Amino acid sequence: MEGLGASTRFKEFLQDNGLDERIYTDCPDLPRYIRVNPRFADTCMSDVERELGAKLHPVSWLPGFYTVSGDVGIAGCSAYKEGRIYGIDAASGAAVAALQLSPGDHVLDLCAAPGAKMCMIADILNGAGSVTAVDIAQPRIATCRTLALKYKSPNCRLFLGDGSVFSVPPPSGSTCEVGKQRGRKKRAVAGSGSGPAPVAVTEALPEPFFCNFGGEAAPSYSESAEVAAEEGGGRQHIEINDTPTGSAAAGDHAEGEEDAPRYLRGENDRDEAKPKCGGVYYDAVLVDAECTHDGSIKHLTKYDKWGWDTFERRFLDPERIRSVTNLQRRLLRNGLARLKPGGYLVYSTCSFTRAQNEDVVCAVLQETNGAAELVPIACGEEWPGTPGFLEHTLRFDPRHSNTSGLFVARILKRSNGESTEVQAELAS
């Protein structure tokens, strides 16, 4: 990326965030990462290698992941077309692994597009429990649907809505019972005023069912949509507005900054959490928040062509950063509101800026008055990341981890009975 050295504003950006310029200028050519669909665990990798004409290398620190040379395309490979392998960066896989999920968990993915992490979550749950995926943009939730259909991801609910106000509870045990063949179709309710409508659902396999898109016909499976999502390096860019959009569920409310600690409980969340039985709370929450994508080499290489003035205008403008970080704080607050006491939330972005990472986490945790805290990432010491600027946080970057850039933080929402102070805060 030759244009980096000529950008004075970019040098200031590096200095402000304590970043080494070599993260961008000296990074190696990144490999392509793939993950094996566990429903096709018998896939012969040597056959895949022959078809690709390239050697696959297991990722030692992330089971089920492989690398192949970055200039090798996988879209024409039969294993890819048949849904036996996924394209997903190892850093994104690490964010899911940090949740430490187990079958039976009900998981909320608040910023789900393009859907590769959603599919990985569903694979870990192995048909027990559920994954509820939310995204604010219809084209992006359609991409999630494309992946869920292609990979036959079990027990997925997809919602078109604003993750910062989303308040739909997990499915009850009766609606996501493992092995129960429902044999009937459910339709999304459009314009009911009762909150975001699910736009896609897959329940007990082998036959997934997909609802309508808010009264419009859902698009059919499109391989090009998935390829575009993978080649784009993650979430498609959208403009960010400070004002939450989308419908909140009935009884939900948008609180101001002064009421932020109340986000640790949802509306009508007075009862004890009901883990793994479709209660008020989710067992785990992933907030892979919308960001400026400055940690994504795939995004940054565009600016060698477009010019760094465009980069500065889109991603270094103070007003732009303020809008992004406001959204990120709202997403993290709501994620904690939907999480059961004793559950874990992973917050991640593909940005290197402190403002979008450590500062967001620190600000929201301070609002909780000790009811939520950063905790170590299990197996994180074995991962090729570097420590963040907050204890227990982790950063992936191309130079050190040979992956795209990613910030990862694991947060524990402490249980009600852990201390009198925490119990009072959660009940307030």
C-alpha positions in Angstrom: 0.0 0.0 0.0 2.3 2.7 -1.4 0.0 5.6 -0.5 0.3 5.1 3.2 3.7 6.7 3.5 2.5 9.9 1.8 -0.5 10.5 4.1 0.3 12.8 7.0 -3.1 12.2 8.5 -2.5 8.5 8.5 0.8 8.9 10.3 -1.1 10.9 13.0 -3.7 8.1 13.1 -0.9 5.6 13.8 0.6 7.8 16.5 -2.7 8.5 18.2 -3.5 4.8 18.5 0.0 3.5 19.4 0.2 1.5 16.2 3.3 0.4 14.3 3.3 1.5 10.7 4.8 -1.9 9.8 1.4 -3.5 10.5 0.3 -2.0 7.2 3.5 -1.5 5.2 5.5 -4.6 6.0 2.7 -7.2 6.4 3.1 -10.4 4.4 0.7 -11.6 1.7 -2.0 -13.0 3.8 -3.2 -16.6 3.3 -6.8 -17.5 2.6 -8.5 -19.3 5.5 -11.1 -22.1 5.2 -13.1 -24.0 7.8 -14.5 -27.5 7.4 -18.2 -27.9 7.9 -18.4 -30.4 10.7 -21.4 -32.0 9.1 -18.9 -33.1 6.5 -16.1 -34.0 8.8 -15.3 -36.9 6.5 -14.3 -34.5 3.7 -11.0 -35.7 2.3 -8.7 -32.7 2.4 -6.3 -34.3 -0.1 -9.1 -34.3 -2.6 -9.7 -30.6 -1.9 -6.0 -30.0 -2.4 -6.0 -31.7 -5.7 -8.9 -29.7 -6.9 -7.4 -26.4 -5.7 -4.0 -27.3 -7.0 -2.5 -26.1 -3.7 -1.5 -27.4 -0.3 -3.7 -26.9 2.7 -2.1 -26.3 6.1 -4.0 -26.9 9.4 -4.1 -23.9 11.7 -2.5 -25.2 14.8 -4.2 -22.9 17.2 -7.8 -23.1 15.8 -9.1 -26.6 15.1 -11.0 -27.1 11.9 -9.3 -24.2 10.1 -6.8 -24.5 7.2 -4.8 -22.0 5.2 -4.1 -21.9 1.5 -2.2 -19.4 -0.5 -4.0 -16.1 -0.7 -4.0 -16.2 -4.5 -5.9 -19.4 -4.7 -9.6 -19.0 -5.3 -12.0 -21.5 -3.7 -15.3 -20.5 -5.3 -14.9 -23.0 -8.1 -14.1 -25.9 -5.8 -16.8 -28.5 -5.5 -16.3 -28.8 -1.7 -17.1 -25.1 -1.5 -20.1 -25.3 -3.8 -21.5 -28.2 -1.9 -21.1 -26.5 1.5 -18.4 -28.7 2.8 -15.9 -25.9 3.4 -16.4 -22.3 4.4 -14.3 -19.2 3.6 -13.7 -17.3 6.9 -10.7 -15.5 8.4 -9.1 -17.2 11.4 -9.4 -14.0 13.4 -13.1 -14.1 12.9 -13.1 -17.7 14.0 -11.2 -16.7 17.1 -14.0 -14.3 18.1 -16.5 -17.1 18.0 -14.1 -19.5 19.8 -13.7 -16.9 22.6 -17.4 -17.4 23.5 -16.6 -21.0 24.7 -20.0 -22.3 23.5 -21.5 -25.7 24.2 -24.5 -27.5 22.6 -27.7 -26.3 24.1 -26.7 -22.7 24.4 -29.0 -19.9 23.1 -26.7 -17.4 21.4 -27.4 -13.9 20.2 -25.3 -12.5 17.3 -26.2 -8.8 17.2 -24.3 -7.8 14.1 -24.5 -11.0 12.1 -23.7 -10.1 8.5 -22.3 -11.5 6.3 -23.0 -14.7 8.4 -19.8 -16.8 8.5 -19.6 -16.4 12.3 -23.3 -17.2 12.6 -22.7 -20.5 10.7 -19.8 -21.3 12.9 -21.9 -20.8 16.0 -24.6 -23.0 14.7 -22.0 -25.7 13.9 -20.7 -25.6 17.5 -24.2 -25.9 18.9 -24.7 -29.0 16.7 -28.5 -28.7 16.5 -29.0 -28.1 20.2 -29.9 -24.6 21.4 -30.2 -21.8 18.9 -28.5 -18.8 17.2 -30.4 -15.6 16.8 -28.8 -13.4 14.2 -29.7 -9.7 13.8 -28.6 -7.1 11.2 -30.0 -3.7 10.3 -29.7 -3.9 6.5 -31.9 -6.1 4.4 -29.3 -7.0 1.8 -26.9 -8.0 4.5 -29.4 -10.2 6.4 -30.2 -11.7 3.0 -26.5 -12.7 2.7 -26.8 -14.4 6.1 -29.8 -16.3 4.8 -27.8 -17.3 1.7 -25.2 -18.9 3.9 -27.6 -20.5 6.3 -29.4 -22.1 3.4 -26.2 -23.3 1.7 -24.6 -24.7 4.8 -27.9 -26.1 6.2 -27.1 -24.3 9.5 -29.5 -25.7 12.2 -31.7 -23.7 14.6 -31.0 -20.3 13.2 -33.4 -17.3 13.5 -32.6 -14.3 11.4 -34.0 -10.9 12.2 -34.0 -7.6 10.2 -33.6 -5.0 12.9 -31.4 -2.6 14.9 -29.1 -4.5 17.2 -28.9 -1.6 19.6 -32.6 -2.0 20.6 -33.3 -5.6 19.7 -35.1 -7.3 22.6 -36.7 -10.5 21.3 -36.0 -13.3 23.8 -34.5 -16.7 23.0 -36.8 -19.3 21.6 -38.6 -21.5 24.1 -37.4 -25.1 24.6 -40.5 -26.3 22.8 -39.7 -24.4 19.6 -36.1 -25.5 19.3 -36.3 -29.0 20.6 -33.6 -31.1 19.2 -34.8 -33.7 16.7 -38.4 -32.5 16.7 -39.8 -32.5 13.2 -42.2 -29.6 13.1 -43.7 -30.1 9.6 -45.2 -26.7 9.4 -44.2 -23.3 8.2 -44.1 -20.0 10.1 -44.5 -16.7 8.4 -42.8 -13.5 9.3 -45.2 -10.8 10.5 -44.7 -7.5 8.6 -45.7 -4.1 9.9 -47.3 -5.5 13.1 -45.6 -2.9 15.3 -44.5 -5.5 17.7 -40.8 -5.4 16.7 -38.5 -6.8 14.1 -39.9 -9.7 12.2 -37.8 -12.8 11.6 -36.7 -13.0 8.0 -35.3 -16.5 8.0 -35.6 -19.5 10.2 -34.0 -22.9 10.1 -35.2 -25.3 12.6 -34.8 -29.1 13.1 -32.8 -30.4 10.2 -32.8 -32.0 7.6 -35.4 -29.6 6.1 -34.7 -25.9 6.8 -37.5 -23.4 6.3 -37.1 -19.7 5.4 -39.7 -17.1 6.1 -40.7 -14.2 3.9 -38.8 -10.9 3.9 -41.3 -8.6 5.6 -44.0 -9.5 3.1 -41.7 -9.6 0.1 -40.4 -12.9 -1.4 -37.1 -13.9 0.0 -34.4 -14.1 -2.6 -33.3 -17.5 -3.7 -29.9 -18.9 -2.9 -27.2 -17.0 -4.7 -23.6 -18.3 -4.7 -22.4 -14.9 -5.9 -23.7 -13.3 -2.7 -21.6 -15.5 -0.5 -18.5 -15.1 -2.7 -18.9 -11.3 -2.6 -19.2 -11.4 1.2 -16.1 -13.5 1.6 -14.0 -11.4 -0.9 -15.2 -8.2 0.8 -13.4 -9.3 3.9 -16.4 -9.2 6.2 -19.3 -6.9 6.9 -20.4 -4.7 4.0 -20.2 -1.0 4.8 -23.2 1.1 5.6 -23.7 4.7 6.6 -24.1 5.1 10.4 -26.7 7.3 12.0 -26.6 8.3 15.7 -30.3 7.6 16.1 -31.3 4.0 16.6 -33.4 2.8 13.7 -35.8 -0.2 13.3 -38.6 -1.1 15.6 -38.0 -2.1 19.2 -40.1 -4.9 20.6 -43.3 -3.9 22.5 -42.4 -2.5 25.9 -38.8 -1.9 24.9 -37.3 1.5 25.4 -34.2 3.5 24.4 -32.6 5.0 27.5 -30.2 7.9 27.6 -26.5 7.9 28.8 -27.6 8.7 32.3 -29.6 5.4 32.5 -27.0 3.2 31.0 -26.5 0.8 33.9 -30.1 -0.4 33.4 -29.0 -1.9 30.2 -27.7 -4.8 32.3 -31.3 -6.0 32.5 -33.9 -6.0 29.8 -37.4 -4.7 30.1 -39.4 -7.2 32.3 -36.2 -9.1 33.1 -36.9 -9.4 36.8 -36.8 -13.2 37.1 -33.7 -15.3 37.4 -32.0 -16.2 34.2 -33.1 -19.5 32.6 -30.0 -20.8 30.9 -30.4 -23.3 28.1 -34.2 -23.4 28.3 -35.3 -20.4 26.2 -35.7 -18.0 29.1 -35.5 -14.2 29.2 -31.7 -14.1 28.7 -29.3 -15.5 26.1 -26.5 -17.8 27.3 -23.9 -15.9 25.2 -23.8 -12.8 23.0 -21.5 -11.9 20.2 -21.2 -8.2 19.3 -19.0 -8.0 16.2 -19.7 -4.3 15.8 -19.9 -2.1 12.8 -16.6 -0.1 12.6 -14.3 1.8 10.2 -12.6 -1.4 8.9 -9.1 0.2 9.3 -7.8 -3.2 10.4 -9.0 -4.9 7.3 -6.2 -5.0 4.7 -8.8 -5.9 2.0 -10.6 -2.7 2.7 -7.5 -0.6 3.0 -6.0 -1.7 -0.3 -9.0 0.0 -2.0 -7.6 3.4 -1.0 -4.4 3.0 -3.0 -6.8 3.2 -6.0 -9.3 5.6 -4.6 -6.8 8.0 -2.9 -6.1 8.6 0.8 -8.2 11.7 0.8 -11.2 9.4 0.5 -9.9 7.3 3.3 -9.4 10.3 5.6 -12.9 11.6 4.7 -14.6 8.3 5.4 -12.7 6.9 8.3 -10.6 9.6 10.0 -13.2 12.3 10.2 -13.9 13.1 13.9 -17.7 13.3 13.3 -17.6 9.9 11.6 -15.7 8.4 14.5 -18.1 9.9 17.0 -21.1 8.3 15.2 -19.4 4.9 15.0 -18.4 4.8 18.6 -21.8 6.0 19.8 -23.4 3.1 17.8 -20.8 0.6 19.3 -21.6 1.7 22.8 -25.3 1.2 22.2 -24.7 -2.3 20.7 -22.5 -3.3 23.6 -25.0 -2.0 26.2 -27.9 -3.9 24.6 -25.8 -7.0 24.3 -25.2 -7.0 28.0 -28.9 -6.4 28.6 -29.8 -9.6 26.6 -27.1 -11.7 28.4 -27.9 -13.9 31.3 -26.0 -13.3 34.6 -23.0 -15.6 34.6 -22.9 -15.5 30.8 -20.2 -14.3 28.5 -20.2 -11.6 25.8 -17.5 -11.2 23.1 -17.1 -7.7 21.7 -15.0 -7.4 18.5 -14.2 -5.0 15.7 -11.9 -5.0 12.7 -10.6 -1.6 13.7 -7.2 -0.8 15.4 -8.4 2.4 16.9 -8.6 2.7 20.7 -11.7 4.8 20.4 -13.6 1.9 18.8 -12.2 -0.8 21.0 -10.7 -0.3 24.5 -12.5 3.1 25.0 -15.9 1.6 24.1 -15.4 -1.4 26.4 -14.1 0.7 29.2 -16.9 3.3 29.0 -19.7 0.7 29.0 -18.1 -1.4 31.8 -17.8 1.7 34.0 -21.5 2.3 33.5 -22.2 -1.1 35.0 -20.7 -0.3 38.4 -18.9 -3.6 38.6 -21.8 -5.8 37.3 -19.8 -6.8 34.2 -16.0 -7.2 33.8 -13.3 -8.2 31.4 -12.1 -11.8 31.8 -9.3 -13.7 30.2 -9.9 -15.3 26.8 -9.7 -19.0 27.1 -6.8 -20.4 25.1 -6.0 -16.8 24.2 -2.4 -17.2 25.3 -1.9 -19.9 22.6 -3.2 -17.6 19.9 -0.9 -15.4 17.8 -2.5 -12.1 18.9 -0.9 -9.3 20.9 -2.2 -7.8 24.1 -4.6 -4.9 23.8 -4.4 -1.7 25.8 -6.8 -3.1 28.4 -6.0 -6.2 30.5 -7.5 -9.4 29.0 -8.1 -7.9 25.6 -6.4 -9.2 22.4 -5.5 -7.8 19.1 -4.9 -9.7 15.8 -2.9 -7.9 13.1 -1.5 -9.1 9.8 2.1 -8.7 10.8 1.9 -10.8 14.0 -0.9 -13.2 13.5 -1.0 -13.5 9.7 -4.7 -12.7 9.7 -6.8 -9.7 9.1 -7.0 -7.2 12.0 -9.4 -7.8 14.8 -9.9 -6.6 18.4 -11.4 -9.1 20.8 -12.7 -8.6 24.4 -14.5 -11.2 26.5 -16.9 -9.9 29.1 -18.5 -11.7 32.0 -21.9 -10.5 33.3 -21.7 -11.4 36.9 -24.4 -13.4 38.5 -27.0 -11.8 40.8 -25.9 -13.5 43.9 -22.2 -12.8 43.6 -22.2 -9.7 45.8 -24.7 -7.5 47.5 -23.5 -4.5 45.4 -23.9 -6.4 42.1 -27.2 -7.8 43.1 -28.6 -4.4 43.9 -27.3 -3.0 40.5 -28.8 -5.8 38.5 -32.2 -5.5 40.3 -32.4 -1.7 40.0 
